Structure formats: C-alpha cells, structure tokens
Amino acid sequence: MKDKILTFVIIGIIAIMGNWIGYNVSPIDALPGMMIIVAVTILGFFFAKISPIKLPIVVWVSMLAILVTTPIFPGNASIIKVTEQINFMALATPILAYAGLSFGKDLKEFKKLGWRIVVISLVVYTGTFLLSTLVAEIGFRLTGKFH
C-alpha cells in the first residue's frame, strides 16, 4: 500500500507540474485540489481492501469522488472549487504514461496474444468512441446545446 500511496503522490506532483506548464495554474492554487484528489484515491483503495463487496477499485474511487462532490456532503462546494483548478488533461497525462509503463512490463504476455488483440482493441476503441459520440450528440440535442 505504501508503494501505491507514493505512486499517487508522484502522479499528483507530475499533474500539478503539467497543470502549471500547460494551463498556467499556479502549483500553490492547484495543491489543495490535488491533495483532495489523491486523498479520495487513497480512501477508495482502502475501501476496496476492507469491503466485503468485491468491486473494481475504480468503482470505489469513483463512488467516493461522486459522494464528496454531491450536495449532501458537507463542504462539497469548497471541494468542487479547489478541484476545479486541476485540468483533466493535466491529470490524464501522467496516468496514461504510468499505464504505458505498466503495459511495458507485460509485453511478453501481450506478444502471446498475437496480432488479433490489436484488431480487437482497435474495434473496441473505435466502437466506444463512436457510441460515446452518438450518446453525447443525442444528449446535447435533447438539452438544446446544439441545434
């Protein structure tokens, strides 16, 4: 668990730097929001470990993040205000880099799957992108965002 906490902190620091370089948000302004994001992530991991209900960790982290930003949670407005300082792409970049490095250690296993996994991955990603776009388009048209 200590390694994961250290990893989250390092990713948070990299994201703050990316937020500063890419989106001109001062690290001092972004620090409180990043501390909350890292804390929610660590708590989500903790809940996944102690919970008798076995769900993927991302579900626990997402549910906790949703809970702390809903109006029923005390101080939700402050949490939203400080986490708004963190740009999504500043967060996504180090996470994707970490995922890529993680994937690299399983390269031998990937090679065993053969070329078919590449085709399947491309079809899945394309289908996910196209259906997500379709759902967003329908949602925007129903809400009047696009005409």
TIRO-2110 file (N, C-alpha, C; in Angstrom, 1 decimal):
// TIRO-2110
0.8, -1.2, 0.0, N, 1, A
0.0, 0.0, 0.0, CA, 1, A
0.9, 1.3, 0.0, C, 1, A
2.0, 1.2, 0.7, N, 2, A
2.9, 2.4, 0.7, CA, 2, A
3.4, 2.7, -0.7, C, 2, A
3.7, 1.7, -1.5, N, 3, A
4.1, 2.0, -2.9, CA, 3, A
3.0, 2.7, -3.7, C, 3, A
1.8, 2.2, -3.5, N, 4, A
0.7, 2.8, -4.2, CA, 4, A
0.5, 4.3, -3.8, C, 4, A
0.6, 4.5, -2.5, N, 5, A
0.4, 5.9, -2.0, CA, 5, A
1.5, 6.8, -2.6, C, 5, A
2.7, 6.3, -2.6, N, 6, A
3.8, 7.0, -3.1, CA, 6, A
3.6, 7.3, -4.6, C, 6, A
3.1, 6.3, -5.3, N, 7, A
2.8, 6.5, -6.8, CA, 7, A
1.7, 7.5, -7.0, C, 7, A
0.7, 7.5, -6.1, N, 8, A
-0.4, 8.6, -6.3, CA, 8, A
0.2, 10.0, -6.0, C, 8, A
1.1, 10.1, -5.0, N, 9, A
1.6, 11.4, -4.7, CA, 9, A
2.5, 11.8, -5.8, C, 9, A
3.3, 10.9, -6.4, N, 10, A
4.2, 11.3, -7.5, CA, 10, A
3.3, 11.7, -8.7, C, 10, A
2.3, 11.0, -9.0, N, 11, A
1.4, 11.3, -10.1, CA, 11, A
0.8, 12.7, -9.9, C, 11, A
0.4, 12.9, -8.6, N, 12, A
-0.2, 14.2, -8.3, CA, 12, A
0.8, 15.4, -8.5, C, 12, A
2.0, 15.1, -8.1, N, 13, A
3.1, 16.2, -8.3, CA, 13, A
3.3, 16.4, -9.8, C, 13, A
3.3, 15.3, -10.6, N, 14, A
3.5, 15.5, -12.1, CA, 14, A
2.3, 16.2, -12.7, C, 14, A
1.1, 15.9, -12.2, N, 15, A
-0.1, 16.5, -12.7, CA, 15, A
-0.1, 18.0, -12.4, C, 15, A
0.4, 18.4, -11.1, N, 16, A
0.4, 19.8, -10.8, CA, 16, A
1.4, 20.5, -11.7, C, 16, A
2.5, 19.9, -12.0, N, 17, A
3.5, 20.5, -12.9, CA, 17, A
2.9, 20.7, -14.3, C, 17, A
2.2, 19.6, -14.8, N, 18, A
1.6, 19.7, -16.1, CA, 18, A
0.5, 20.8, -16.1, C, 18, A
-0.2, 20.9, -15.0, N, 19, A
-1.3, 21.9, -14.9, CA, 19, A
-0.6, 23.3, -14.9, C, 19, A
0.5, 23.4, -14.3, N, 20, A
1.2, 24.7, -14.3, CA, 20, A
1.8, 25.1, -15.7, C, 20, A
2.4, 24.1, -16.3, N, 21, A
3.1, 24.4, -17.6, CA, 21, A
2.0, 24.5, -18.7, C, 21, A
1.1, 23.6, -18.7, N, 22, A
0.1, 23.6, -19.8, CA, 22, A
-1.0, 24.5, -19.7, C, 22, A
-1.4, 24.8, -18.4, N, 23, A
-2.7, 25.6, -18.3, CA, 23, A
-2.5, 26.8, -17.4, C, 23, A
-1.2, 27.1, -17.0, N, 24, A
-0.9, 28.3, -16.3, CA, 24, A
-1.6, 28.4, -15.0, C, 24, A
-1.8, 27.3, -14.3, N, 25, A
-2.4, 27.3, -13.0, CA, 25, A
-1.3, 27.2, -12.0, C, 25, A
-1.2, 28.1, -11.1, N, 26, A
-0.1, 28.1, -10.1, CA, 26, A
-0.1, 26.8, -9.3, C, 26, A
1.0, 26.2, -9.0, N, 27, A
1.0, 25.0, -8.2, CA, 27, A
0.4, 25.2, -6.8, C, 27, A
0.6, 26.4, -6.3, N, 28, A
0.0, 26.8, -5.0, CA, 28, A
-1.5, 26.7, -5.0, C, 28, A
-2.1, 27.2, -6.1, N, 29, A
-3.5, 27.2, -6.3, CA, 29, A
-4.0, 25.8, -6.6, C, 29, A
-3.2, 25.0, -7.2, N, 30, A
-3.7, 23.6, -7.6, CA, 30, A
-3.5, 22.6, -6.5, C, 30, A
-2.6, 22.9, -5.5, N, 31, A
-2.2, 21.9, -4.5, CA, 31, A
-3.4, 21.4, -3.6, C, 31, A
-4.3, 22.3, -3.1, N, 32, A
-5.4, 21.8, -2.3, CA, 32, A
-6.3, 20.8, -3.1, C, 32, A
-6.6, 21.2, -4.3, N, 33, A
-7.4, 20.3, -5.1, CA, 33, A
-6.7, 18.9, -5.4, C, 33, A
-5.4, 19.0, -5.7, N, 34, A
-4.7, 17.7, -5.9, CA, 34, A
-4.6, 16.9, -4.6, C, 34, A
-4.5, 17.6, -3.5, N, 35, A
-4.4, 16.8, -2.2, CA, 35, A
-5.8, 16.1, -2.0, C, 35, A
-6.9, 16.7, -2.4, N, 36, A
-8.2, 16.1, -2.2, CA, 36, A
-8.3, 14.9, -3.2, C, 36, A
-7.9, 15.1, -4.4, N, 37, A
-8.0, 14.0, -5.4, CA, 37, A
-7.1, 12.8, -5.0, C, 37, A
-5.9, 13.1, -4.5, N, 38, A
-5.1, 12.0, -4.0, CA, 38, A
-5.7, 11.3, -2.8, C, 38, A
-6.2, 12.1, -1.9, N, 39, A
-6.9, 11.5, -0.7, CA, 39, A
-8.1, 10.7, -1.0, C, 39, A
-8.9, 11.1, -2.0, N, 40, A
-10.0, 10.3, -2.4, CA, 40, A
-9.6, 9.0, -3.0, C, 40, A
-8.5, 9.1, -3.8, N, 41, A
-8.0, 7.9, -4.5, CA, 41, A
-7.5, 6.9, -3.4, C, 41, A
-6.8, 7.4, -2.4, N, 42, A
-6.2, 6.5, -1.4, CA, 42, A
-7.4, 5.9, -0.6, C, 42, A
-8.4, 6.7, -0.2, N, 43, A
-9.5, 6.2, 0.5, CA, 43, A
-10.3, 5.2, -0.3, C, 43, A
-10.4, 5.4, -1.6, N, 44, A
-11.1, 4.4, -2.5, CA, 44, A
-10.3, 3.1, -2.5, C, 44, A
-9.0, 3.1, -2.5, N, 45, A
-8.2, 1.9, -2.4, CA, 45, A
-8.4, 1.2, -1.1, C, 45, A
-8.5, 2.0, 0.0, N, 46, A
-8.7, 1.5, 1.3, CA, 46, A
-10.0, 0.8, 1.4, C, 46, A
-11.1, 1.5, 0.9, N, 47, A
-12.4, 0.9, 1.0, CA, 47, A
-12.5, -0.4, 0.2, C, 47, A
-11.8, -0.5, -1.0, N, 48, A
-11.8, -1.7, -1.8, CA, 48, A
-11.1, -2.8, -1.0, C, 48, A
-10.1, -2.5, -0.2, N, 49, A
-9.4, -3.6, 0.6, CA, 49, A
-10.3, -4.1, 1.7, C, 49, A
-11.0, -3.2, 2.4, N, 50, A
-11.7, -3.7, 3.6, CA, 50, A
-13.2, -4.1, 3.3, C, 50, A
-13.7, -3.7, 2.1, N, 51, A
-15.1, -4.0, 1.8, CA, 51, A
-15.3, -5.5, 1.5, C, 51, A
-16.4, -6.1, 2.1, N, 52, A
-16.7, -7.4, 1.7, CA, 52, A
-17.3, -7.6, 0.3, C, 52, A
-17.7, -6.4, -0.2, N, 53, A
-18.2, -6.4, -1.6, CA, 53, A
-17.1, -6.2, -2.5, C, 53, A
-16.8, -7.2, -3.4, N, 54, A
-15.7, -7.1, -4.3, CA, 54, A
-16.0, -6.4, -5.6, C, 54, A
-15.6, -5.1, -5.7, N, 55, A
-15.8, -4.3, -6.9, CA, 55, A
-14.4, -3.8, -7.3, C, 55, A
-14.3, -3.5, -8.6, N, 56, A
-13.0, -2.9, -9.0, CA, 56, A
-12.7, -1.6, -8.2, C, 56, A
-11.5, -1.4, -8.0, N, 57, A
-11.1, -0.2, -7.2, CA, 57, A
-11.6, 1.1, -7.9, C, 57, A
-11.6, 1.1, -9.2, N, 58, A
-12.0, 2.4, -9.9, CA, 58, A
-13.5, 2.7, -9.5, C, 58, A
-14.3, 1.7, -9.2, N, 59, A
-15.7, 1.9, -8.8, CA, 59, A
-15.7, 2.5, -7.4, C, 59, A
-14.9, 2.0, -6.5, N, 60, A
-14.9, 2.6, -5.2, CA, 60, A
-14.4, 4.1, -5.2, C, 60, A
-13.3, 4.3, -6.0, N, 61, A
-12.8, 5.7, -6.1, CA, 61, A
-13.8, 6.6, -6.7, C, 61, A
-14.5, 6.1, -7.8, N, 62, A
-15.5, 7.0, -8.4, CA, 62, A
-16.7, 7.2, -7.5, C, 62, A
-17.1, 6.2, -6.8, N, 63, A
-18.3, 6.4, -5.9, CA, 63, A
-17.9, 7.4, -4.8, C, 63, A
-16.7, 7.3, -4.3, N, 64, A
-16.3, 8.2, -3.2, CA, 64, A
-16.1, 9.7, -3.8, C, 64, A
-15.6, 9.8, -5.0, N, 65, A
-15.5, 11.1, -5.6, CA, 65, A
-16.9, 11.7, -5.8, C, 65, A
-17.8, 10.9, -6.3, N, 66, A
-19.1, 11.4, -6.5, CA, 66, A
-19.8, 11.8, -5.2, C, 66, A
-19.6, 11.0, -4.2, N, 67, A
-20.1, 11.3, -2.8, CA, 67, A
-19.6, 12.7, -2.3, C, 67, A
-18.3, 12.9, -2.4, N, 68, A
-17.8, 14.1, -1.8, CA, 68, A
-18.1, 15.4, -2.6, C, 68, A
-18.6, 15.2, -3.8, N, 69, A
-19.0, 16.4, -4.6, CA, 69, A
-20.5, 16.6, -4.7, C, 69, A
-21.3, 15.7, -4.1, N, 70, A
-22.7, 15.9, -4.2, CA, 70, A
-23.2, 16.9, -3.1, C, 70, A
-24.3, 17.5, -3.3, N, 71, A
-24.8, 18.5, -2.3, CA, 71, A
-25.0, 17.9, -0.9, C, 71, A
-25.2, 16.6, -0.8, N, 72, A
-25.4, 16.1, 0.6, CA, 72, A
-24.2, 16.0, 1.4, C, 72, A
-23.0, 16.2, 0.8, N, 73, A
-21.8, 16.1, 1.5, CA, 73, A
-21.4, 17.5, 2.0, C, 73, A
-21.1, 17.6, 3.3, N, 74, A
-20.7, 19.0, 3.8, CA, 74, A
-19.4, 19.5, 3.2, C, 74, A
-19.5, 20.7, 2.8, N, 75, A
-18.3, 21.3, 2.2, CA, 75, A
-18.0, 20.9, 0.7, C, 75, A
-19.1, 20.4, 0.1, N, 76, A
-18.9, 20.0, -1.3, CA, 76, A
-18.5, 21.1, -2.2, C, 76, A
-19.1, 22.3, -1.9, N, 77, A
-18.8, 23.5, -2.8, CA, 77, A
-17.3, 23.8, -2.7, C, 77, A
-16.8, 23.7, -1.5, N, 78, A
-15.3, 24.0, -1.4, CA, 78, A
-14.5, 23.0, -2.1, C, 78, A
-14.9, 21.8, -2.0, N, 79, A
-14.2, 20.7, -2.7, CA, 79, A
-14.2, 20.9, -4.2, C, 79, A
-15.4, 21.2, -4.7, N, 80, A
-15.5, 21.5, -6.2, CA, 80, A
-14.7, 22.7, -6.6, C, 80, A
-14.7, 23.7, -5.8, N, 81, A
-14.0, 24.9, -6.1, CA, 81, A
-12.5, 24.7, -6.2, C, 81, A
-11.9, 23.9, -5.3, N, 82, A
-10.4, 23.7, -5.3, CA, 82, A
-10.0, 22.7, -6.4, C, 82, A
-10.9, 21.7, -6.6, N, 83, A
-10.6, 20.7, -7.6, CA, 83, A
-10.8, 21.2, -9.0, C, 83, A
-11.5, 22.3, -9.2, N, 84, A
-11.7, 22.9, -10.5, CA, 84, A
-10.4, 23.4, -11.0, C, 84, A
-9.4, 23.6, -10.1, N, 85, A
-8.1, 24.2, -10.5, CA, 85, A
-7.3, 23.2, -11.3, C, 85, A
-7.7, 21.9, -11.2, N, 86, A
-6.9, 20.8, -11.9, CA, 86, A
-7.6, 20.5, -13.2, C, 86, A
-6.8, 20.7, -14.3, N, 87, A
-7.3, 20.4, -15.6, CA, 87, A
-7.3, 18.9, -15.8, C, 87, A
-8.3, 18.4, -16.5, N, 88, A
-8.4, 16.9, -16.7, CA, 88, A
-7.2, 16.4, -17.5, C, 88, A
-6.8, 17.1, -18.5, N, 89, A
-5.7, 16.6, -19.3, CA, 89, A
-4.4, 16.6, -18.5, C, 89, A
-4.2, 17.5, -17.6, N, 90, A
-3.0, 17.5, -16.7, CA, 90, A
-3.0, 16.3, -15.9, C, 90, A
-4.2, 15.8, -15.5, N, 91, A
-4.3, 14.5, -14.7, CA, 91, A
-4.1, 13.3, -15.6, C, 91, A
-4.6, 13.4, -16.8, N, 92, A
-4.6, 12.2, -17.6, CA, 92, A
-3.3, 11.9, -18.2, C, 92, A
-2.4, 12.9, -18.4, N, 93, A
-1.1, 12.6, -19.0, CA, 93, A
-0.2, 11.7, -18.1, C, 93, A
0.0, 12.0, -16.9, N, 94, A
0.8, 11.1, -16.1, CA, 94, A
0.2, 9.7, -15.9, C, 94, A
-1.1, 9.7, -15.8, N, 95, A
-1.8, 8.4, -15.6, CA, 95, A
-1.6, 7.5, -16.8, C, 95, A
-1.8, 8.1, -18.0, N, 96, A
-1.6, 7.3, -19.2, CA, 96, A
-0.1, 6.9, -19.4, C, 96, A
0.8, 7.8, -19.0, N, 97, A
2.2, 7.4, -19.0, CA, 97, A
2.5, 6.2, -18.1, C, 97, A
1.9, 6.3, -16.9, N, 98, A
2.1, 5.2, -16.0, CA, 98, A
1.5, 3.9, -16.5, C, 98, A
0.3, 4.0, -17.1, N, 99, A
-0.3, 2.8, -17.7, CA, 99, A
0.5, 2.3, -18.9, C, 99, A
1.1, 3.1, -19.6, N, 100, A
2.0, 2.7, -20.7, CA, 100, A
3.2, 1.9, -20.2, C, 100, A
3.8, 2.5, -19.1, N, 101, A
5.0, 1.8, -18.5, CA, 101, A
4.5, 0.5, -17.9, C, 101, A
3.4, 0.5, -17.3, N, 102, A
2.9, -0.8, -16.7, CA, 102, A
2.6, -1.8, -17.7, C, 102, A
2.1, -1.4, -18.9, N, 103, A
1.9, -2.3, -20.0, CA, 103, A
3.2, -2.8, -20.5, C, 103, A
4.3, -2.1, -20.5, N, 104, A
5.6, -2.5, -21.0, CA, 104, A
6.1, -3.7, -20.2, C, 104, A
5.8, -3.8, -18.9, N, 105, A
6.3, -5.0, -18.2, CA, 105, A
5.6, -6.3, -18.6, C, 105, A
4.4, -6.1, -19.2, N, 106, A
3.6, -7.3, -19.6, CA, 106, A
3.8, -7.5, -21.1, C, 106, A
4.8, -7.0, -21.7, N, 107, A
4.9, -7.1, -23.2, CA, 107, A
5.0, -8.5, -23.7, C, 107, A
5.7, -9.4, -22.9, N, 108, A
5.8, -10.8, -23.3, CA, 108, A
4.4, -11.5, -23.4, C, 108, A
3.6, -11.2, -22.4, N, 109, A
2.2, -11.7, -22.4, CA, 109, A
1.4, -11.1, -23.5, C, 109, A
1.6, -9.9, -23.8, N, 110, A
0.9, -9.3, -25.0, CA, 110, A
1.3, -9.9, -26.3, C, 110, A
2.6, -10.3, -26.4, N, 111, A
3.0, -10.9, -27.7, CA, 111, A
2.4, -12.3, -27.8, C, 111, A
2.1, -12.9, -26.7, N, 112, A
1.5, -14.3, -26.8, CA, 112, A
0.1, -14.2, -27.4, C, 112, A
-0.6, -13.0, -27.2, N, 113, A
-2.0, -12.8, -27.7, CA, 113, A
-2.0, -12.7, -29.2, C, 113, A
-0.9, -12.3, -29.8, N, 114, A
-0.8, -12.2, -31.2, CA, 114, A
-1.5, -10.9, -31.8, C, 114, A
-1.5, -10.9, -33.1, N, 115, A
-2.0, -9.7, -33.8, CA, 115, A
-3.5, -9.5, -33.6, C, 115, A
-4.2, -10.5, -33.3, N, 116, A
-5.7, -10.4, -33.2, CA, 116, A
-6.1, -9.4, -32.1, C, 116, A
-5.3, -9.4, -31.1, N, 117, A
-5.6, -8.5, -30.0, CA, 117, A
-5.6, -7.0, -30.4, C, 117, A
-4.7, -6.7, -31.3, N, 118, A
-4.6, -5.3, -31.9, CA, 118, A
-5.8, -5.0, -32.6, C, 118, A
-6.3, -5.9, -33.5, N, 119, A
-7.5, -5.7, -34.2, CA, 119, A
-8.7, -5.5, -33.3, C, 119, A
-8.8, -6.4, -32.3, N, 120, A
-9.9, -6.4, -31.4, CA, 120, A
-9.9, -5.0, -30.6, C, 120, A
-8.7, -4.6, -30.2, N, 121, A
-8.6, -3.4, -29.5, CA, 121, A
-9.0, -2.2, -30.3, C, 121, A
-8.6, -2.2, -31.5, N, 122, A
-9.0, -1.1, -32.4, CA, 122, A
-10.5, -1.0, -32.6, C, 122, A
-11.1, -2.2, -32.8, N, 123, A
-12.5, -2.2, -33.0, CA, 123, A
-13.2, -1.8, -31.7, C, 123, A
-12.8, -2.2, -30.6, N, 124, A
-13.4, -1.8, -29.3, CA, 124, A
-13.2, -0.3, -29.1, C, 124, A
-12.0, 0.2, -29.3, N, 125, A
-11.8, 1.6, -29.0, CA, 125, A
-12.7, 2.5, -30.0, C, 125, A
-12.7, 2.0, -31.3, N, 126, A
-13.5, 2.8, -32.3, CA, 126, A
-14.9, 2.7, -31.9, C, 126, A
-15.4, 1.6, -31.6, N, 127, A
-16.8, 1.4, -31.2, CA, 127, A
-17.2, 2.3, -30.0, C, 127, A
-16.3, 2.2, -29.0, N, 128, A
-16.5, 3.0, -27.8, CA, 128, A
-16.6, 4.5, -28.1, C, 128, A
-15.6, 4.9, -29.0, N, 129, A
-15.6, 6.4, -29.3, CA, 129, A
-16.8, 6.8, -30.1, C, 129, A
-17.2, 6.0, -31.1, N, 130, A
-18.4, 6.3, -31.9, CA, 130, A
-19.7, 6.3, -31.1, C, 130, A
-19.8, 5.3, -30.3, N, 131, A
-21.1, 5.3, -29.5, CA, 131, A
-21.1, 6.4, -28.4, C, 131, A
-19.9, 6.7, -27.8, N, 132, A
-19.9, 7.8, -26.9, CA, 132, A
-20.2, 9.1, -27.6, C, 132, A
-19.7, 9.3, -28.8, N, 133, A
-20.0, 10.5, -29.6, CA, 133, A
-21.5, 10.5, -29.9, C, 133, A
-22.1, 9.4, -30.2, N, 134, A
-23.5, 9.4, -30.5, CA, 134, A
-24.4, 9.7, -29.3, C, 134, A
-24.0, 9.1, -28.2, N, 135, A
-24.7, 9.4, -26.9, CA, 135, A
-24.6, 10.9, -26.6, C, 135, A
-23.4, 11.5, -26.7, N, 136, A
-23.2, 12.9, -26.4, CA, 136, A
-24.0, 13.8, -27.4, C, 136, A
-24.0, 13.4, -28.6, N, 137, A
-24.8, 14.2, -29.6, CA, 137, A
-26.3, 14.2, -29.3, C, 137, A
-26.8, 13.0, -29.0, N, 138, A
-28.2, 12.9, -28.6, CA, 138, A
-28.5, 13.7, -27.3, C, 138, A
-27.6, 13.6, -26.4, N, 139, A
-27.8, 14.4, -25.1, CA, 139, A
-27.7, 15.9, -25.4, C, 139, A
-26.8, 16.3, -26.2, N, 140, A
-26.7, 17.8, -26.4, CA, 140, A
-27.9, 18.3, -27.2, C, 140, A
-28.4, 17.5, -28.2, N, 141, A
-29.6, 17.9, -28.9, CA, 141, A
-30.8, 17.9, -28.1, C, 141, A
-30.9, 16.9, -27.2, N, 142, A
-32.1, 16.9, -26.3, CA, 142, A
-32.1, 18.0, -25.3, C, 142, A
-30.9, 18.4, -24.9, N, 143, A
-30.9, 19.5, -23.9, CA, 143, A
-30.8, 20.9, -24.6, C, 143, A
-30.7, 20.9, -25.9, N, 144, A
-30.7, 22.2, -26.6, CA, 144, A
-29.3, 22.8, -26.7, C, 144, A
-28.2, 22.1, -26.4, N, 145, A
-26.9, 22.7, -26.5, CA, 145, A
-26.5, 22.8, -28.0, C, 145, A
-26.9, 21.9, -28.8, N, 146, A
-26.7, 22.0, -30.3, CA, 146, A
-28.0, 22.1, -31.0, C, 146, A
-28.0, 22.8, -32.1, N, 147, A
-29.2, 22.9, -32.8, CA, 147, A
-29.1, 22.2, -34.2, C, 147, A
END
